[in-house]
């Protein structure tokens, strides 16, 4: 089974994403901020990460840069998630190492389309 780490300070977003991803047969872990996510990645690198942009302690861009600098940190597919329709923020995330992005709010179809790659693996 594929594993996914959901990194978002919103418990509602984490709960919704968890339900969808578990329905897709993912093993799901959660983190409330980038620092907690880095700690979890050090313990065990997930196959993919759903990453929020704005969080306390450590934001998404900072987390992404740090993740990609670690040995094995290039492995996870990272879907960057933001509420802003800001091309600059999306470009910054892609430059920092995001694999893809999606806008909030998202629905089941959007989230599934971003993570369906695992079904082919």
Jmol script that loads the backbone (N, CA, C; Angstrom):
load data "model"
ATOM      1  N   UNK A   1       0.839  -1.199   0.000  1.00  0.00           N
ATOM      2  CA  UNK A   1       0.000   0.000   0.000  1.00  0.00           C
ATOM      3  C   UNK A   1       0.874   1.248   0.000  1.00  0.00           C
ATOM      4  N   UNK A   2       0.390   2.267  -0.659  1.00  0.00           N
ATOM      5  CA  UNK A   2       1.082   3.557  -0.694  1.00  0.00           C
ATOM      6  C   UNK A   2       0.770   4.322   0.589  1.00  0.00           C
ATOM      7  N   UNK A   3       1.723   5.166   0.976  1.00  0.00           N
ATOM      8  CA  UNK A   3       1.529   5.985   2.171  1.00  0.00           C
ATOM      9  C   UNK A   3       1.470   7.456   1.787  1.00  0.00           C
ATOM     10  N   UNK A   4       0.667   8.207   2.540  1.00  0.00           N
ATOM     11  CA  UNK A   4       0.532   9.646   2.303  1.00  0.00           C
ATOM     12  C   UNK A   4       0.558  10.385   3.639  1.00  0.00           C
ATOM     13  N   UNK A   5       1.298  11.467   3.660  1.00  0.00           N
ATOM     14  CA  UNK A   5       1.335  12.360   4.815  1.00  0.00           C
ATOM     15  C   UNK A   5       0.548  13.608   4.463  1.00  0.00           C
ATOM     16  N   UNK A   6      -0.483  13.903   5.237  1.00  0.00           N
ATOM     17  CA  UNK A   6      -1.281  15.119   5.050  1.00  0.00           C
ATOM     18  C   UNK A   6      -0.747  16.156   6.015  1.00  0.00           C
ATOM     19  N   UNK A   7      -0.284  17.281   5.471  1.00  0.00           N
ATOM     20  CA  UNK A   7       0.305  18.338   6.290  1.00  0.00           C
ATOM     21  C   UNK A   7      -0.549  19.586   6.140  1.00  0.00           C
ATOM     22  N   UNK A   8      -1.340  19.883   7.167  1.00  0.00           N
ATOM     23  CA  UNK A   8      -2.247  21.032   7.123  1.00  0.00           C
ATOM     24  C   UNK A   8      -2.621  21.391   8.549  1.00  0.00           C
ATOM     25  N   UNK A   9      -2.696  22.684   8.850  1.00  0.00           N
ATOM     26  CA  UNK A   9      -3.057  23.096  10.202  1.00  0.00           C
ATOM     27  C   UNK A   9      -4.556  23.023  10.449  1.00  0.00           C
ATOM     28  N   UNK A  10      -5.351  22.773   9.420  1.00  0.00           N
ATOM     29  CA  UNK A  10      -6.803  22.639   9.562  1.00  0.00           C
ATOM     30  C   UNK A  10      -7.178  21.180   9.791  1.00  0.00           C
ATOM     31  N   UNK A  11      -7.776  20.911  10.952  1.00  0.00           N
ATOM     32  CA  UNK A  11      -8.196  19.536  11.246  1.00  0.00           C
ATOM     33  C   UNK A  11      -9.301  19.090  10.288  1.00  0.00           C
ATOM     34  N   UNK A  12     -10.117  20.021   9.815  1.00  0.00           N
ATOM     35  CA  UNK A  12     -11.193  19.696   8.870  1.00  0.00           C
ATOM     36  C   UNK A  12     -10.597  19.233   7.535  1.00  0.00           C
ATOM     37  N   UNK A  13      -9.615  19.967   7.034  1.00  0.00           N
ATOM     38  CA  UNK A  13      -8.964  19.583   5.774  1.00  0.00           C
ATOM     39  C   UNK A  13      -8.301  18.221   5.932  1.00  0.00           C
ATOM     40  N   UNK A  14      -7.603  18.012   7.038  1.00  0.00           N
ATOM     41  CA  UNK A  14      -6.953  16.721   7.268  1.00  0.00           C
ATOM     42  C   UNK A  14      -7.977  15.584   7.303  1.00  0.00           C
ATOM     43  N   UNK A  15      -9.095  15.809   7.974  1.00  0.00           N
ATOM     44  CA  UNK A  15     -10.129  14.775   8.102  1.00  0.00           C
ATOM     45  C   UNK A  15     -10.730  14.427   6.741  1.00  0.00           C
ATOM     46  N   UNK A  16     -11.058  15.435   5.945  1.00  0.00           N
ATOM     47  CA  UNK A  16     -11.649  15.215   4.624  1.00  0.00           C
ATOM     48  C   UNK A  16     -10.656  14.493   3.711  1.00  0.00           C
ATOM     49  N   UNK A  17      -9.420  14.993   3.671  1.00  0.00           N
ATOM     50  CA  UNK A  17      -8.395  14.382   2.815  1.00  0.00           C
ATOM     51  C   UNK A  17      -8.111  12.948   3.256  1.00  0.00           C
ATOM     52  N   UNK A  18      -8.044  12.724   4.562  1.00  0.00           N
ATOM     53  CA  UNK A  18      -7.793  11.371   5.087  1.00  0.00           C
ATOM     54  C   UNK A  18      -8.868  10.402   4.599  1.00  0.00           C
ATOM     55  N   UNK A  19     -10.124  10.811   4.709  1.00  0.00           N
ATOM     56  CA  UNK A  19     -11.228   9.940   4.310  1.00  0.00           C
ATOM     57  C   UNK A  19     -11.108   9.556   2.827  1.00  0.00           C
ATOM     58  N   UNK A  20     -10.821  10.530   1.982  1.00  0.00           N
ATOM     59  CA  UNK A  20     -10.697  10.277   0.539  1.00  0.00           C
ATOM     60  C   UNK A  20      -9.509   9.368   0.249  1.00  0.00           C
ATOM     61  N   UNK A  21      -8.362   9.688   0.833  1.00  0.00           N
ATOM     62  CA  UNK A  21      -7.153   8.909   0.562  1.00  0.00           C
ATOM     63  C   UNK A  21      -7.250   7.487   1.114  1.00  0.00           C
ATOM     64  N   UNK A  22      -7.863   7.324   2.280  1.00  0.00           N
ATOM     65  CA  UNK A  22      -8.046   5.968   2.812  1.00  0.00           C
ATOM     66  C   UNK A  22      -8.982   5.162   1.916  1.00  0.00           C
ATOM     67  N   UNK A  23      -9.989   5.813   1.331  1.00  0.00           N
ATOM     68  CA  UNK A  23     -10.868   5.146   0.369  1.00  0.00           C
ATOM     69  C   UNK A  23     -10.085   4.700  -0.866  1.00  0.00           C
ATOM     70  N   UNK A  24      -8.961   5.372  -1.139  1.00  0.00           N
ATOM     71  CA  UNK A  24      -8.096   5.013  -2.269  1.00  0.00           C
ATOM     72  C   UNK A  24      -7.015   4.014  -1.840  1.00  0.00           C
ATOM     73  N   UNK A  25      -7.158   3.468  -0.635  1.00  0.00           N
ATOM     74  CA  UNK A  25      -6.235   2.462  -0.079  1.00  0.00           C
ATOM     75  C   UNK A  25      -4.864   3.001   0.290  1.00  0.00           C
ATOM     76  N   UNK A  26      -4.789   4.269   0.670  1.00  0.00           N
ATOM     77  CA  UNK A  26      -3.551   4.836   1.193  1.00  0.00           C
ATOM     78  C   UNK A  26      -3.478   4.599   2.694  1.00  0.00           C
ATOM     79  N   UNK A  27      -2.268   4.419   3.194  1.00  0.00           N
ATOM     80  CA  UNK A  27      -2.005   4.468   4.625  1.00  0.00           C
ATOM     81  C   UNK A  27      -1.723   5.941   4.903  1.00  0.00           C
ATOM     82  N   UNK A  28      -2.475   6.556   5.793  1.00  0.00           N
ATOM     83  CA  UNK A  28      -2.417   8.002   5.983  1.00  0.00           C
ATOM     84  C   UNK A  28      -1.876   8.370   7.359  1.00  0.00           C
ATOM     85  N   UNK A  29      -0.953   9.333   7.345  1.00  0.00           N
ATOM     86  CA  UNK A  29      -0.460   9.976   8.563  1.00  0.00           C
ATOM     87  C   UNK A  29      -0.807  11.451   8.450  1.00  0.00           C
ATOM     88  N   UNK A  30      -0.832  12.151   9.573  1.00  0.00           N
ATOM     89  CA  UNK A  30      -1.154  13.573   9.576  1.00  0.00           C
ATOM     90  C   UNK A  30      -0.113  14.358  10.359  1.00  0.00           C
ATOM     91  N   UNK A  31       0.054  15.624   9.949  1.00  0.00           N
ATOM     92  CA  UNK A  31       0.897  16.567  10.681  1.00  0.00           C
ATOM     93  C   UNK A  31       0.218  17.929  10.628  1.00  0.00           C
ATOM     94  N   UNK A  32       0.320  18.691  11.726  1.00  0.00           N
ATOM     95  CA  UNK A  32      -0.339  20.001  11.817  1.00  0.00           C
ATOM     96  C   UNK A  32       0.510  21.138  11.274  1.00  0.00           C
ATOM     97  N   UNK A  33       1.811  20.890  11.103  1.00  0.00           N
ATOM     98  CA  UNK A  33       2.691  21.940  10.588  1.00  0.00           C
ATOM     99  C   UNK A  33       3.924  21.297   9.966  1.00  0.00           C
ATOM    100  N   UNK A  34       4.726  22.112   9.321  1.00  0.00           N
ATOM    101  CA  UNK A  34       5.897  21.612   8.626  1.00  0.00           C
ATOM    102  C   UNK A  34       6.919  20.950   9.528  1.00  0.00           C
ATOM    103  N   UNK A  35       7.096  21.456  10.734  1.00  0.00           N
ATOM    104  CA  UNK A  35       8.073  20.854  11.651  1.00  0.00           C
ATOM    105  C   UNK A  35       7.654  19.445  12.042  1.00  0.00           C
ATOM    106  N   UNK A  36       6.389  19.276  12.384  1.00  0.00           N
ATOM    107  CA  UNK A  36       5.883  17.941  12.723  1.00  0.00           C
ATOM    108  C   UNK A  36       6.030  17.008  11.510  1.00  0.00           C
ATOM    109  N   UNK A  37       5.788  17.542  10.319  1.00  0.00           N
ATOM    110  CA  UNK A  37       5.911  16.749   9.094  1.00  0.00           C
ATOM    111  C   UNK A  37       7.352  16.317   8.849  1.00  0.00           C
ATOM    112  N   UNK A  38       8.301  17.226   9.056  1.00  0.00           N
ATOM    113  CA  UNK A  38       9.723  16.882   8.893  1.00  0.00           C
ATOM    114  C   UNK A  38      10.102  15.768   9.859  1.00  0.00           C
ATOM    115  N   UNK A  39       9.646  15.877  11.097  1.00  0.00           N
ATOM    116  CA  UNK A  39       9.947  14.842  12.088  1.00  0.00           C
ATOM    117  C   UNK A  39       9.397  13.493  11.641  1.00  0.00           C
ATOM    118  N   UNK A  40       8.191  13.473  11.090  1.00  0.00           N
ATOM    119  CA  UNK A  40       7.588  12.218  10.618  1.00  0.00           C
ATOM    120  C   UNK A  40       8.342  11.672   9.411  1.00  0.00           C
ATOM    121  N   UNK A  41       8.783  12.566   8.528  1.00  0.00           N
ATOM    122  CA  UNK A  41       9.537  12.122   7.340  1.00  0.00           C
ATOM    123  C   UNK A  41      10.890  11.547   7.724  1.00  0.00           C
ATOM    124  N   UNK A  42      11.498  12.084   8.780  1.00  0.00           N
ATOM    125  CA  UNK A  42      12.772  11.545   9.255  1.00  0.00           C
ATOM    126  C   UNK A  42      12.586  10.117   9.765  1.00  0.00           C
ATOM    127  N   UNK A  43      11.428   9.865  10.398  1.00  0.00           N
ATOM    128  CA  UNK A  43      11.133   8.521  10.908  1.00  0.00           C
ATOM    129  C   UNK A  43      10.841   7.554   9.770  1.00  0.00           C
ATOM    130  N   UNK A  44      10.000   7.986   8.828  1.00  0.00           N
ATOM    131  CA  UNK A  44       9.647   7.146   7.690  1.00  0.00           C
ATOM    132  C   UNK A  44       9.148   8.030   6.554  1.00  0.00           C
ATOM    133  N   UNK A  45       9.829   7.977   5.414  1.00  0.00           N
ATOM    134  CA  UNK A  45       9.489   8.808   4.267  1.00  0.00           C
ATOM    135  C   UNK A  45       8.223   8.261   3.590  1.00  0.00           C
ATOM    136  N   UNK A  46       7.202   9.098   3.443  1.00  0.00           N
ATOM    137  CA  UNK A  46       5.978   8.639   2.777  1.00  0.00           C
ATOM    138  C   UNK A  46       6.159   8.596   1.258  1.00  0.00           C
ATOM    139  N   UNK A  47       5.226   7.941   0.585  1.00  0.00           N
ATOM    140  CA  UNK A  47       5.244   7.904  -0.882  1.00  0.00           C
ATOM    141  C   UNK A  47       4.785   9.241  -1.469  1.00  0.00           C
ATOM    142  N   UNK A  48       3.863   9.890  -0.763  1.00  0.00           N
ATOM    143  CA  UNK A  48       3.382  11.191  -1.229  1.00  0.00           C
ATOM    144  C   UNK A  48       2.959  12.052  -0.048  1.00  0.00           C
ATOM    145  N   UNK A  49       2.874  13.356  -0.333  1.00  0.00           N
ATOM    146  CA  UNK A  49       2.556  14.337   0.702  1.00  0.00           C
ATOM    147  C   UNK A  49       1.562  15.336   0.135  1.00  0.00           C
ATOM    148  N   UNK A  50       0.497  15.590   0.877  1.00  0.00           N
ATOM    149  CA  UNK A  50      -0.436  16.671   0.576  1.00  0.00           C
ATOM    150  C   UNK A  50      -0.032  17.807   1.502  1.00  0.00           C
ATOM    151  N   UNK A  51       0.437  18.909   0.932  1.00  0.00           N
ATOM    152  CA  UNK A  51       1.100  19.963   1.706  1.00  0.00           C
ATOM    153  C   UNK A  51       0.398  21.301   1.593  1.00  0.00           C
ATOM    154  N   UNK A  52       0.000  21.853   2.732  1.00  0.00           N
ATOM    155  CA  UNK A  52      -0.601  23.183   2.799  1.00  0.00           C
ATOM    156  C   UNK A  52       0.498  24.239   2.707  1.00  0.00           C
ATOM    157  N   UNK A  53       0.143  25.402   2.199  1.00  0.00           N
ATOM    158  CA  UNK A  53       1.117  26.490   2.088  1.00  0.00           C
ATOM    159  C   UNK A  53       1.320  27.212   3.415  1.00  0.00           C
ATOM    160  N   UNK A  54       0.242  27.695   4.005  1.00  0.00           N
ATOM    161  CA  UNK A  54       0.332  28.556   5.191  1.00  0.00           C
ATOM    162  C   UNK A  54       0.020  27.781   6.464  1.00  0.00           C
ATOM    163  N   UNK A  55       1.050  27.621   7.302  1.00  0.00           N
ATOM    164  CA  UNK A  55       0.899  26.928   8.580  1.00  0.00           C
ATOM    165  C   UNK A  55       1.782  27.598   9.619  1.00  0.00           C
ATOM    166  N   UNK A  56       1.427  27.456  10.896  1.00  0.00           N
ATOM    167  CA  UNK A  56       2.304  27.989  11.947  1.00  0.00           C
ATOM    168  C   UNK A  56       3.563  27.121  12.060  1.00  0.00           C
ATOM    169  N   UNK A  57       4.521  27.583  12.785  1.00  0.00           N
ATOM    170  CA  UNK A  57       5.796  26.918  13.080  1.00  0.00           C
ATOM    171  C   UNK A  57       6.676  26.823  11.833  1.00  0.00           C
ATOM    172  N   UNK A  58       6.227  26.078  10.803  1.00  0.00           N
ATOM    173  CA  UNK A  58       6.975  25.978   9.556  1.00  0.00           C
ATOM    174  C   UNK A  58       5.976  25.842   8.411  1.00  0.00           C
ATOM    175  N   UNK A  59       6.032  26.762   7.474  1.00  0.00           N
ATOM    176  CA  UNK A  59       5.118  26.759   6.339  1.00  0.00           C
ATOM    177  C   UNK A  59       5.496  25.737   5.282  1.00  0.00           C
ATOM    178  N   UNK A  60       4.648  25.623   4.276  1.00  0.00           N
ATOM    179  CA  UNK A  60       4.819  24.628   3.230  1.00  0.00           C
ATOM    180  C   UNK A  60       6.079  24.784   2.397  1.00  0.00           C
ATOM    181  N   UNK A  61       6.408  26.008   1.990  1.00  0.00           N
ATOM    182  CA  UNK A  61       7.592  26.226   1.154  1.00  0.00           C
ATOM    183  C   UNK A  61       8.867  25.867   1.935  1.00  0.00           C
ATOM    184  N   UNK A  62       8.933  26.314   3.175  1.00  0.00           N
ATOM    185  CA  UNK A  62      10.103  26.007   4.012  1.00  0.00           C
ATOM    186  C   UNK A  62      10.236  24.493   4.213  1.00  0.00           C
ATOM    187  N   UNK A  63       9.109  23.835   4.498  1.00  0.00           N
ATOM    188  CA  UNK A  63       9.122  22.382   4.650  1.00  0.00           C
ATOM    189  C   UNK A  63       9.624  21.707   3.376  1.00  0.00           C
ATOM    190  N   UNK A  64       9.107  22.142   2.247  1.00  0.00           N
ATOM    191  CA  UNK A  64       9.446  21.538   0.960  1.00  0.00           C
ATOM    192  C   UNK A  64      10.938  21.651   0.653  1.00  0.00           C
ATOM    193  N   UNK A  65      11.492  22.830   0.878  1.00  0.00           N
ATOM    194  CA  UNK A  65      12.934  23.019   0.646  1.00  0.00           C
ATOM    195  C   UNK A  65      13.756  22.111   1.553  1.00  0.00           C
ATOM    196  N   UNK A  66      13.355  22.011   2.817  1.00  0.00           N
ATOM    197  CA  UNK A  66      14.067  21.164   3.769  1.00  0.00           C
ATOM    198  C   UNK A  66      13.922  19.688   3.391  1.00  0.00           C
ATOM    199  N   UNK A  67      12.713  19.270   3.068  1.00  0.00           N
ATOM    200  CA  UNK A  67      12.465  17.887   2.672  1.00  0.00           C
ATOM    201  C   UNK A  67      13.345  17.480   1.503  1.00  0.00           C
ATOM    202  N   UNK A  68      13.362  18.290   0.463  1.00  0.00           N
ATOM    203  CA  UNK A  68      14.106  17.960  -0.753  1.00  0.00           C
ATOM    204  C   UNK A  68      15.614  17.944  -0.530  1.00  0.00           C
ATOM    205  N   UNK A  69      16.096  18.545   0.570  1.00  0.00           N
ATOM    206  CA  UNK A  69      17.534  18.539   0.867  1.00  0.00           C
ATOM    207  C   UNK A  69      17.982  17.262   1.570  1.00  0.00           C
ATOM    208  N   UNK A  70      17.039  16.480   2.098  1.00  0.00           N
ATOM    209  CA  UNK A  70      17.370  15.246   2.813  1.00  0.00           C
ATOM    210  C   UNK A  70      17.624  14.099   1.857  1.00  0.00           C
ATOM    211  N   UNK A  71      18.447  13.149   2.302  1.00  0.00           N
ATOM    212  CA  UNK A  71      18.630  11.908   1.562  1.00  0.00           C
ATOM    213  C   UNK A  71      17.270  11.200   1.550  1.00  0.00           C
ATOM    214  N   UNK A  72      16.796  10.854   0.371  1.00  0.00           N
ATOM    215  CA  UNK A  72      15.479  10.237   0.236  1.00  0.00           C
ATOM    216  C   UNK A  72      14.353  11.243   0.126  1.00  0.00           C
ATOM    217  N   UNK A  73      14.664  12.506   0.309  1.00  0.00           N
ATOM    218  CA  UNK A  73      13.646  13.553   0.281  1.00  0.00           C
ATOM    219  C   UNK A  73      13.141  13.905  -1.111  1.00  0.00           C
ATOM    220  N   UNK A  74      13.800  13.358  -2.131  1.00  0.00           N
ATOM    221  CA  UNK A  74      13.328  13.559  -3.508  1.00  0.00           C
ATOM    222  C   UNK A  74      12.239  12.551  -3.872  1.00  0.00           C
ATOM    223  N   UNK A  75      12.116  11.501  -3.070  1.00  0.00           N
ATOM    224  CA  UNK A  75      11.205  10.397  -3.377  1.00  0.00           C
ATOM    225  C   UNK A  75       9.721  10.774  -3.361  1.00  0.00           C
ATOM    226  N   UNK A  76       9.218  11.430  -2.323  1.00  0.00           N
ATOM    227  CA  UNK A  76       7.765  11.617  -2.266  1.00  0.00           C
ATOM    228  C   UNK A  76       7.232  12.553  -3.349  1.00  0.00           C
ATOM    229  N   UNK A  77       6.066  12.177  -3.885  1.00  0.00           N
ATOM    230  CA  UNK A  77       5.323  13.100  -4.732  1.00  0.00           C
ATOM    231  C   UNK A  77       4.683  14.092  -3.767  1.00  0.00           C
ATOM    232  N   UNK A  78       4.883  15.397  -4.007  1.00  0.00           N
ATOM    233  CA  UNK A  78       4.323  16.426  -3.133  1.00  0.00           C
ATOM    234  C   UNK A  78       3.307  17.252  -3.905  1.00  0.00           C
ATOM    235  N   UNK A  79       2.059  17.228  -3.424  1.00  0.00           N
ATOM    236  CA  UNK A  79       1.008  18.054  -4.002  1.00  0.00           C
ATOM    237  C   UNK A  79       0.817  19.253  -3.083  1.00  0.00           C
ATOM    238  N   UNK A  80       1.176  20.412  -3.595  1.00  0.00           N
ATOM    239  CA  UNK A  80       1.117  21.665  -2.854  1.00  0.00           C
ATOM    240  C   UNK A  80      -0.313  22.199  -2.919  1.00  0.00           C
ATOM    241  N   UNK A  81      -0.849  22.589  -1.798  1.00  0.00           N
ATOM    242  CA  UNK A  81      -2.250  22.998  -1.698  1.00  0.00           C
ATOM    243  C   UNK A  81      -2.328  24.412  -1.141  1.00  0.00           C
ATOM    244  N   UNK A  82      -3.027  25.286  -1.859  1.00  0.00           N
ATOM    245  CA  UNK A  82      -3.135  26.668  -1.408  1.00  0.00           C
ATOM    246  C   UNK A  82      -4.521  27.233  -1.704  1.00  0.00           C
ATOM    247  N   UNK A  83      -4.955  28.194  -0.896  1.00  0.00           N
ATOM    248  CA  UNK A  83      -6.240  28.856  -1.132  1.00  0.00           C
ATOM    249  C   UNK A  83      -6.082  30.027  -2.083  1.00  0.00           C
ATOM    250  N   UNK A  84      -4.846  30.420  -2.279  1.00  0.00           N
ATOM    251  CA  UNK A  84      -4.602  31.587  -3.108  1.00  0.00           C
ATOM    252  C   UNK A  84      -4.494  31.205  -4.572  1.00  0.00           C
ATOM    253  N   UNK A  85      -5.119  31.997  -5.409  1.00  0.00           N
ATOM    254  CA  UNK A  85      -4.979  31.798  -6.847  1.00  0.00           C
ATOM    255  C   UNK A  85      -3.827  32.682  -7.307  1.00  0.00           C
ATOM    256  N   UNK A  86      -2.661  32.428  -6.720  1.00  0.00           N
ATOM    257  CA  UNK A  86      -1.486  33.247  -6.939  1.00  0.00           C
ATOM    258  C   UNK A  86      -0.448  32.442  -7.710  1.00  0.00           C
ATOM    259  N   UNK A  87      -0.275  32.776  -8.981  1.00  0.00           N
ATOM    260  CA  UNK A  87       0.656  32.066  -9.831  1.00  0.00           C
ATOM    261  C   UNK A  87       2.075  32.125  -9.242  1.00  0.00           C
ATOM    262  N   UNK A  88       2.425  33.231  -8.608  1.00  0.00           N
ATOM    263  CA  UNK A  88       3.749  33.371  -8.002  1.00  0.00           C
ATOM    264  C   UNK A  88       3.987  32.350  -6.904  1.00  0.00           C
ATOM    265  N   UNK A  89       2.989  32.141  -6.043  1.00  0.00           N
ATOM    266  CA  UNK A  89       3.112  31.171  -4.953  1.00  0.00           C
ATOM    267  C   UNK A  89       3.221  29.754  -5.507  1.00  0.00           C
ATOM    268  N   UNK A  90       2.449  29.464  -6.535  1.00  0.00           N
ATOM    269  CA  UNK A  90       2.496  28.145  -7.155  1.00  0.00           C
ATOM    270  C   UNK A  90       3.857  27.927  -7.817  1.00  0.00           C
ATOM    271  N   UNK A  91       4.344  28.949  -8.521  1.00  0.00           N
ATOM    272  CA  UNK A  91       5.656  28.854  -9.176  1.00  0.00           C
ATOM    273  C   UNK A  91       6.760  28.644  -8.140  1.00  0.00           C
ATOM    274  N   UNK A  92       6.657  29.333  -6.997  1.00  0.00           N
ATOM    275  CA  UNK A  92       7.645  29.188  -5.933  1.00  0.00           C
ATOM    276  C   UNK A  92       7.623  27.754  -5.393  1.00  0.00           C
ATOM    277  N   UNK A  93       6.439  27.193  -5.232  1.00  0.00           N
ATOM    278  CA  UNK A  93       6.320  25.823  -4.729  1.00  0.00           C
ATOM    279  C   UNK A  93       6.910  24.826  -5.723  1.00  0.00           C
ATOM    280  N   UNK A  94       6.617  25.010  -6.990  1.00  0.00           N
ATOM    281  CA  UNK A  94       7.155  24.108  -8.010  1.00  0.00           C
ATOM    282  C   UNK A  94       8.682  24.204  -8.071  1.00  0.00           C
ATOM    283  N   UNK A  95       9.188  25.432  -7.946  1.00  0.00           N
ATOM    284  CA  UNK A  95      10.640  25.636  -7.953  1.00  0.00           C
ATOM    285  C   UNK A  95      11.292  24.976  -6.729  1.00  0.00           C
ATOM    286  N   UNK A  96      10.580  25.001  -5.598  1.00  0.00           N
ATOM    287  CA  UNK A  96      11.105  24.407  -4.359  1.00  0.00           C
ATOM    288  C   UNK A  96      11.031  22.881  -4.369  1.00  0.00           C
ATOM    289  N   UNK A  97      10.319  22.325  -5.355  1.00  0.00           N
ATOM    290  CA  UNK A  97      10.290  20.867  -5.460  1.00  0.00           C
ATOM    291  C   UNK A  97       8.927  20.215  -5.429  1.00  0.00           C
ATOM    292  N   UNK A  98       7.851  20.997  -5.455  1.00  0.00           N
ATOM    293  CA  UNK A  98       6.509  20.398  -5.500  1.00  0.00           C
ATOM    294  C   UNK A  98       6.333  19.659  -6.818  1.00  0.00           C
ATOM    295  N   UNK A  99       5.647  18.542  -6.768  1.00  0.00           N
ATOM    296  CA  UNK A  99       5.378  17.739  -7.955  1.00  0.00           C
ATOM    297  C   UNK A  99       4.158  18.251  -8.703  1.00  0.00           C
ATOM    298  N   UNK A 100       3.204  18.807  -7.959  1.00  0.00           N
ATOM    299  CA  UNK A 100       1.930  19.251  -8.514  1.00  0.00           C
ATOM    300  C   UNK A 100       1.314  20.213  -7.515  1.00  0.00           C
ATOM    301  N   UNK A 101       0.193  20.790  -7.874  1.00  0.00           N
ATOM    302  CA  UNK A 101      -0.504  21.689  -6.952  1.00  0.00           C
ATOM    303  C   UNK A 101      -2.002  21.565  -7.158  1.00  0.00           C
ATOM    304  N   UNK A 102      -2.760  22.016  -6.167  1.00  0.00           N
ATOM    305  CA  UNK A 102      -4.208  22.126  -6.292  1.00  0.00           C
ATOM    306  C   UNK A 102      -4.702  23.241  -5.387  1.00  0.00           C
ATOM    307  N   UNK A 103      -5.848  23.753  -5.740  1.00  0.00           N
ATOM    308  CA  UNK A 103      -6.424  24.872  -5.000  1.00  0.00           C
ATOM    309  C   UNK A 103      -7.413  24.360  -3.957  1.00  0.00           C
ATOM    310  N   UNK A 104      -7.524  25.088  -2.863  1.00  0.00           N
ATOM    311  CA  UNK A 104      -8.571  24.852  -1.867  1.00  0.00           C
ATOM    312  C   UNK A 104      -9.709  25.816  -2.174  1.00  0.00           C
ATOM    313  N   UNK A 105     -10.938  25.442  -1.948  1.00  0.00           N
ATOM    314  CA  UNK A 105     -11.351  24.118  -1.479  1.00  0.00           C
ATOM    315  C   UNK A 105     -11.275  23.101  -2.613  1.00  0.00           C
ATOM    316  N   UNK A 106     -11.003  21.853  -2.247  1.00  0.00           N
ATOM    317  CA  UNK A 106     -10.956  20.783  -3.235  1.00  0.00           C
ATOM    318  C   UNK A 106     -12.093  19.809  -2.952  1.00  0.00           C
ATOM    319  N   UNK A 107     -12.408  18.997  -3.929  1.00  0.00           N
ATOM    320  CA  UNK A 107     -13.415  17.957  -3.722  1.00  0.00           C
ATOM    321  C   UNK A 107     -12.791  16.592  -3.985  1.00  0.00           C
ATOM    322  N   UNK A 108     -13.566  15.560  -3.830  1.00  0.00           N
ATOM    323  CA  UNK A 108     -13.073  14.185  -3.986  1.00  0.00           C
ATOM    324  C   UNK A 108     -12.445  13.970  -5.363  1.00  0.00           C
ATOM    325  N   UNK A 109     -13.115  14.420  -6.415  1.00  0.00           N
ATOM    326  CA  UNK A 109     -12.619  14.197  -7.773  1.00  0.00           C
ATOM    327  C   UNK A 109     -11.260  14.859  -7.998  1.00  0.00           C
ATOM    328  N   UNK A 110     -11.094  16.073  -7.506  1.00  0.00           N
ATOM    329  CA  UNK A 110      -9.820  16.787  -7.666  1.00  0.00           C
ATOM    330  C   UNK A 110      -8.714  16.063  -6.910  1.00  0.00           C
ATOM    331  N   UNK A 111      -8.970  15.724  -5.657  1.00  0.00           N
ATOM    332  CA  UNK A 111      -7.945  15.051  -4.850  1.00  0.00           C
ATOM    333  C   UNK A 111      -7.593  13.687  -5.453  1.00  0.00           C
ATOM    334  N   UNK A 112      -8.600  12.936  -5.851  1.00  0.00           N
ATOM    335  CA  UNK A 112      -8.336  11.626  -6.452  1.00  0.00           C
ATOM    336  C   UNK A 112      -7.494  11.769  -7.719  1.00  0.00           C
ATOM    337  N   UNK A 113      -7.756  12.789  -8.513  1.00  0.00           N
ATOM    338  CA  UNK A 113      -6.997  12.964  -9.767  1.00  0.00           C
ATOM    339  C   UNK A 113      -5.519  13.261  -9.494  1.00  0.00           C
ATOM    340  N   UNK A 114      -5.230  13.891  -8.382  1.00  0.00           N
ATOM    341  CA  UNK A 114      -3.839  14.218  -8.045  1.00  0.00           C
ATOM    342  C   UNK A 114      -3.081  13.011  -7.486  1.00  0.00           C
ATOM    343  N   UNK A 115      -3.816  12.049  -6.923  1.00  0.00           N
ATOM    344  CA  UNK A 115      -3.165  10.910  -6.265  1.00  0.00           C
ATOM    345  C   UNK A 115      -3.444   9.569  -6.939  1.00  0.00           C
ATOM    346  N   UNK A 116      -4.068   9.569  -8.089  1.00  0.00           N
ATOM    347  CA  UNK A 116      -4.382   8.303  -8.747  1.00  0.00           C
ATOM    348  C   UNK A 116      -3.165   7.635  -9.368  1.00  0.00           C
ATOM    349  N   UNK A 117      -2.027   8.333  -9.408  1.00  0.00           N
ATOM    350  CA  UNK A 117      -0.794   7.758  -9.964  1.00  0.00           C
ATOM    351  C   UNK A 117      -0.425   6.449  -9.288  1.00  0.00           C
ATOM    352  N   UNK A 118      -0.769   6.315  -8.028  1.00  0.00           N
ATOM    353  CA  UNK A 118      -0.368   5.125  -7.261  1.00  0.00           C
ATOM    354  C   UNK A 118      -1.096   3.878  -7.752  1.00  0.00           C
ATOM    355  N   UNK A 119      -2.274   4.066  -8.335  1.00  0.00           N
ATOM    356  CA  UNK A 119      -3.016   2.911  -8.821  1.00  0.00           C
ATOM    357  C   UNK A 119      -2.298   2.220  -9.971  1.00  0.00           C
ATOM    358  N   UNK A 120      -1.501   2.989 -10.706  1.00  0.00           N
ATOM    359  CA  UNK A 120      -0.762   2.430 -11.839  1.00  0.00           C
ATOM    360  C   UNK A 120       0.546   1.777 -11.398  1.00  0.00           C
ATOM    361  N   UNK A 121       0.960   2.078 -10.181  1.00  0.00           N
ATOM    362  CA  UNK A 121       2.259   1.565  -9.684  1.00  0.00           C
ATOM    363  C   UNK A 121       2.138   0.128  -9.231  1.00  0.00           C
TER     364      UNK A 121
END
end "model"
wireframe off; spacefill off
backbone 0.3
color backbone group
